[in-house]
Amino acid sequence: MTPRVPRVRYIPLLALAAALAACGGGTGQPGGPRADAQGNLRYGEITFQPCALSAGGNLSVEAQCATLSVPEDHAAPEGRQIELAVALVPANGMAEPDPVYMIAGGPGQSALESYPMLHAAFGDVRRNRHVVLVDARGTGQSHPLHCKLDEDDELFSDPDAETPATMRRFAERCRGVLEKDTDLRFYTTGDHIRDLDLVRGKLGAERINLVGVSYGTRVAQQYAATFPQHTRAIVLDSVAPNTLVLGQDHARNLETALDIQFERCREDDACTANLGDPRQQLTLVRERLQAGGIAPVRYRDPVSGEWREEVPRFGHLSGLLRMYAYQPSMASTLPLVLHEAAQGRYESLLAQSRMLSRNLGDSIALGMGLSVGCAEDVFEFRHDPADDDTVMGNALVDMMTAQCEVWPKGKRADDFRAPLSGDVPVLAISGEFDPVTPPRYGDEVVEHLSNARHLVLPGQGHSVLGAGCMPKLFAQFIESTDAKALDTTCLERLSAQPPFAGNYGWEP
């Protein structure tokens, strides 16, 4: 997940010179980017202007940006139009004719906003290929579908207020605002892949390479199944199989990931001696928080620095456990967080929970996520009693079911659940400790493909394209389209960060 919302800002036209040099001194390969009469960069039928993709702070990527009008309903091309945000990160040398599309996760994340944090991972690929970014409709700057939550709303300040009833009312309010200029039925994966192919056609690229991350792996598989003639190769990072009911397994997958992380603390003498057994601490803290009766706790807002006061609740902890488990570097701090809470010190828990809620609310277009989920997955949800005692329980299942009862529903393709098959070259990669798309998902996908390979990166979590030597392997695969020929011994050097044994990190 993105920790901060990046911004897109336009930069002086002088930056065009560097972009043209990257495209082959202004000439490029036939049909590739070139300067038009006004000095703008033209790629196929799309005219770009210099911009920068920023992830906040000093992380900024020079790019070329454009907008493209597309039908909201592809079946009614003369109907209402929406604007897609498109960006081009040019190759560093003479480019091959097949660009690389990076497809963001979520559903609800922006490709233009997510890319800067992966830019380094594309360094070797960009030696001879352009990177194309398309904000999925409903995200980023492509007619975004944000469900605004004011800070004085009970859902912002009190995580235990997230019940099926309150979330249903929230969805009704959001629907009422968005549907004034939006038909919420047309913001699904199927609509997104049609947009991607429309952009491909406008660029004049006969074939493209797809790099999907998390939910983006679903998009990549659906695109390849629908447009196989335009798909050259696919990289699936943190794999969601087509067969997966997205969200149904989250509770059980998180519990398994936490068990693995807690076992690492139990195997570390310093962690156990200083912080105790994390699973036992979790049980104790959960009982206290769910019983209630805890006095309000004063703490500093981690963003504004202002003093705040809140009553600690289990929702604060469960949200932190879920999101920190995505990255082992953050998961390694969980034994310390649980130890502090078990001692009655909740300040750190509340501060971290608030920062997390703020960041996630900004980075995900919840309306787009509902349009995808309600059309493609939620009607297949089931309440599983076996999940009741997990950290997440059936809360996600119950709340999304309630929201989808009032959300307009689009359609999914009849063969939507069919596994991707055939001989398309596929490289699937997973993190060993991924709590949301565990390695078994990648195994399932490659079983149906004759030209595919699945790599599991030791000690890693969710979204692993940039880990260790993976960027070089990624580039080698895009160049050769032969995943089975890759020498992956360099991945054996990866390992997880040791669990924290105290406030100053782990002990040597």
N, C-alpha and C positions, 0 to 999 in steps of 0.2 A: 504494500500500500504506500501511497505517496505521503511523506511526512509533512509536506508543505505544498500549497498550490503554486505551481510555477506560473509565470506570466509570459505573454507574447507581446513584444514591443517592436516597433519598427525602428530600424537603424539607418544611418545616412546611406545615400545611394553609392558612395565610394566603396562600400563593402561589395558592390556588384563585381568589381574588378577581380577580387579574390575568388568569387564564385565562378566567374567565367573562366579563370585560369584552371580551376578545379575541373571544369567541364571540357577541358582540352583547348584552352586559350581562346574561347569564344566560339569555337567551331563545333567541338563534340563529335560523336559518331553520327552517322546519318539518322535523322529523326530524333536526336537527343537535344538537350538544352542548348539554346543559342540566344544571343541578344537580338531584340527586335529594334525597330527604327527609333523607338523612344529610349532605348538603353535598358529596358527591362529584360529579365530572363524569361524566355518562352520555351516551354517544354511541351511538344505536341500542340494541343489547342489551349493550354493553360498558361496564362501570363503570371509570373511571380514577381514579387518585390522583396528587397532585402529586409530581414527581420532577425530577431534574436529570440530563442526559446530559453526562458529563464526558470530555474528551479529555486530561486531565492538565493540570497547571499552572493557569493562569487561564481556560482555555477550557472554558466550561460553558454549557449551554443548558437553560433551564427548559422542562419538558414535562409531559405527563400520561402515566402508565404503567399498564399492565394486563397480565394474563395470560389466555390463552384455551386451554382444553383442546380438543385435536383428536385424531382417531384416528391412531395411528402408521401404520396401513394404511387408507387411505381406502376400500378395498373391504371392510373389516371394521369398520364404524363402532362396533360394540359391543365391539371388542377393546381392546388396550392403548391408553391415552391418553398423550399427551405435552403439555407446556405450551409454548405459544408466547408469547414476549415481544413486546408491542405498545406502541408509543408514539405519542402525538399531540402535534405541535407546532402549537398553535392559530394561526389567522389573526389578523392585527392588527386587522382590521375585520370587517364582516358578510361571512360566507363564502358562496361559491357552493356548490352541493350536491355538486360533483365534486371530491373531495380529490386531492392529489398523493401518490403512493407513491414513495419513494426506495428503490431496490433496490441493495444493495451488491455488490461484486465478489468476487474470489477465484478459484474457489469456496472458501468458508470464512470470509469476513469477515462481521461483524455489522453490520446496518443501524443499530442503536442506537448502536454504538460508532463507526461511521464518520461518522455524520451531523454531529456538531459541527464537523468540519473543513470541511463544505460548507454550514454554516448561513448564512453570509453570502451565498452564491450563491443562496439561496432567499428572500432578503430581499424582493425585489419581488414574487415569486410569493405570498408570505404576506400580502400586503395584503388579499387576498380569497379565499384558499384555505388549508385546513388541510393540513399535511404528516403523512402516516401512515408509520410505520416498523414493519416486521415482521422480527424476526430470523428468517432462514431456519432451518428445523429443522436441528439439528446445529451451529448457530453461536450465539455470544453467550450469551443466557440461554434459548434455546429448545432444551433438551435437548442441550447442546453435546457434540460428539464430538472432544475433544482427545486427541491422541497425545502423551503426556508424554515429554519427553526430558531426563533428568538431566544436569547439567553435567559429571558424571564419565563420562558415556557417550562412547564414542569418536566417535560421530556428531556430538556437540556440539563436541568439541575438535579433531577432525581431519577437515576437509572431504574429504580424499582417501579417507577410510574409507567414503564414500558410493558403494558399488558395488551392482550388482543383487542380489548375495547378501545384503549387510548390510541393504539396504533391504527386501528380502523378509522377513528375520527381524524387522525393526522393525515391519512391517505385521502379521505374525503375532502379535507381542506386543500390539500395540494392539488388534487384533481380539479377542484373548482377554479383554482388560479390558472393552472396550465392549459386546461381545455378551451380557454378563451381564444387561443390562437394555435391550438395543436390538436391533432387527432392522435390520441395516445396509443391507438392500435398499431401504428406504423413505425414503431421504434424497437423492433426486435432484431435478433441475429440475422434472420432472413433479409430484412431491409438493409442491414449494414453490409452484408456481402454483396448485395446488388450495387450499393454505393461504391464499394471498393472496386468492383469491376467496371463501373461507369468511369471512375477516375483512371483506371488502367487504360481504358479505351481512349479517353481524352489525352492521355500522355503519349499514346501511340506505341505502347509496349505490348508486344505479342504475348510474352510470358513474364510472370513475376515470381519472386521468392517470398514466402510468408514466414514471419517470425511472430508467433503468438505467445503471450505470457498469461498464464492462469486462465481466466475466462477467454482471453484472446486465443487460446489453443482451440476452444470450441469454434470460434469464428473461423480460424484457419482451416480446420477440418471440414466445416460446412462449405467454405469457399471451394476447397479442392474437390469436394464431391459434386458441387454444382457446376464448376467451371474447370474441369480437369485439363482441358486443352490449353488453358492459360496459366497453369500451375507448374512451375519448374522444380521447386524443392520447398520443403517445409521444415522449420525448426519449432518444436513444441517445448516450451519451458514451463514446467509445473503443470502437468497434463490433466485436463478434464475430458474424459472420454465422452463420446456422443451418447453413450448409454447411461451416463450419470444423471440422476435427478439432482441438479445442482442445489445444494443446501441440505438435503436429507441426511447426509452422512457427517455433517460438520461436527455435531456433538461427539460422536464416537471417535472420529479422527483426532479431535483435539484431546480427548481423554488419553488416547494411545500415545500421542506426542508428549503430553505432560508426564505420563508414566516413564517414558524414555529419559526425559530431562531430569526427573526426580531421582531415577536410578543412578544417573551420573553423579548426583550429589552424594547419594548413599555410598558410592564407591570411592569418594574422595574423603579421606580422613579429616582434613581440615574443615570441609564444608559441613560434614555431619557433626563434628565436635563443636563447632561454633554456632551453627544455625539449626541443628536438629534435623529430623526427618521431614522433608517438605510435604509429603502426603499427609502425615499426621498433623502438621501445622495447618494445612489447607482445611482438613476436617474440622479442627478446632475453630479457626477463624470463620469458616462458613457458618457453623452453628451459632456463634456469637452474633454475626452480622444479620443472619436471618431471624434470630430471636428478637432483635431490636433492643430498644432501651438504652442505646449508647448516646451519650451527650454529644452535642455538636462539637466539631473539632476546628480549630482556627489554623489556617495554613496560608502560605503565599501562592498566589496565582503564578504558575511557571512562565507565563507569557508577559503579563502586565506588571507583575511584582506586587500587585495589590493584595491586601489581606482579605481572605474570604473565610466563611464559616459554613460548614456542611455537616450533616449527620452521615457517618460512614455506613454504606449499605453493601450488600453482596453484589449488586450490579456493578459497583465500582471495581470490585476485585475480578469478577467474571469477565468483564470487558478487557481488563488488563491482561489476564491470563490468556485470553483468546488471541489478542493481537501481538503480544510479546512473543508468543510461541512461533510466530512466522519466521523469526530470525534467531538462530542459536545465540548470537551475541547479546540479544535482549533476553532470551529465555534463561541465560545463565545468571541473570539477576533475580529471577523469581524466588529462589530459596531465601534470599535476603529480604525481599518484599514481604514474604509470608512470615518470616521470623519477626520482623518489625511489627507487623499487624498482630501477631500472636502475643507480643509484649504490650499491646494496647497503644502502640505508636502508629497512628493512621495518617500522619501528615504527608508522608511520601506517597502513600497509596492514593490519597485524594488529589495531590498535585499532578501525579503522572496520569491519573484517570482523566482529569480535566483537560490536560494537554492533548491526550489521545482523542477525546471526543471532539475537541475543536478542530483538530487536523483532519480527522476522517470526514467530518461534516462538510468541510470545504472541498475535499478532493474527490468526492463521489457524487455524481448526479443521481440522487435517489429515485427521481421520477423515471429516468431511463432504466434503472435497475428493476423497478416494478414492472415496467412495460415488458422487459425481457422475461423476468421470472414468472409473471402471471400468465404469459402466453406459452411458455415453454416447459415449466417445471412444477409450479406450485400445485396445480390440480392433481399431480401425482404424489404429493406429500402424504405421509401417514404418520399418525401419532404413535411413537414407539415407546411403550412402557419401560423397556430396557434402558432407555436414555434418561429416564426421570432423575436418576441420582448422579448424572454427570454434571460437570460445571455448567454447560449450556442447557442441559435438559432438553425439553421440547419447545423452549421459548421461541426459537427462530421459526420452527415449523408452525406453531400456533399463531404467531403474530403475522407472518407473511400470508398465511391462509386467510386471516381476518382482513388484511389489506386488499388481497386480491378479490375478495367478495364485492368490493366497491370500485375496483380499478378496471377500466376498459381493456378488453383482451383482444390481441391480434391473433394471427394464425401462424402455425409452424408447418413446415413441409411434411408431407405424409411419411417420408423416409428419414425424418429428423434423427431418430434414435438408431439408425443403421450405422454400424461401425464403418469408419473409413477403410477402404480396401483397395487392392490393386498394386501397381508397381511404382507409384509416385515415391521419390526419394524423401525419407523422413528421418530426422534426428530428434529423438525425444530425450529430454534431460529432466532429472528430478533431484531434489535434496533429500538426503537420508532421513532427516528429521521433520520434513514438511508436515504441518498439522492440518492442511486443508486439501492438498492434492498429493497424497502419499505415493511412494514409488509404485505400488501395485497398480495404480491407474495407468502409468506409463507402460507397464508390462502388458496390460490389457489391450492398449491401442496397437502396439507393434505386433501383436499376435496375428492381426488381420492384414498385415502389410508384408509384401515379399522383399521390399528394398528399404528396410527400416532397422534402426538400432536404438536401444534405450540405455542411457548412461545414468547411473546413480552416483551423485557427488557426495563423498563421505563428509559427515559432520555438518552438512548444509541444510538450510530450511527452504523457504518459498522464494521463487524467482532467483535462479542461480546462473543466469547467462554470463554474469560478470565475475564469477568466482574463479580464482586461480588461473589456470591455463585455458579455461573454457572459451574465452574470446578467440584464441588462436585455433582451437578445434572447430569452433563455429565457422570461422573464415575458411578453413580448409574444406569443410563440408560444402559450404556454398560454392566454392570453386570447383570441387570435384563431383559433388552430389553422390558421393560414395561413403556413407556413414560406416560401413563395415570395415573399410580400409584405414580408418583413423587409428593412430597410435595414442591410446588414452592413458598410458602409464603415468603421465604427469599429474593426473587427477589423484593419484595415490598419496600425494603430498598434502592434500587437504585434510583438515581435521577441525573439530568443533572447539570453540573457546571453552576453557575449563569453567565449571560453575563458580560463582562468587562464594568466598568463604567469609566475607566481612565487608565493611564499608569501603575498603581500599582494593577490592577485587579478589583475585584468587591468590593462593599462596604457592610459592615455587616448590 
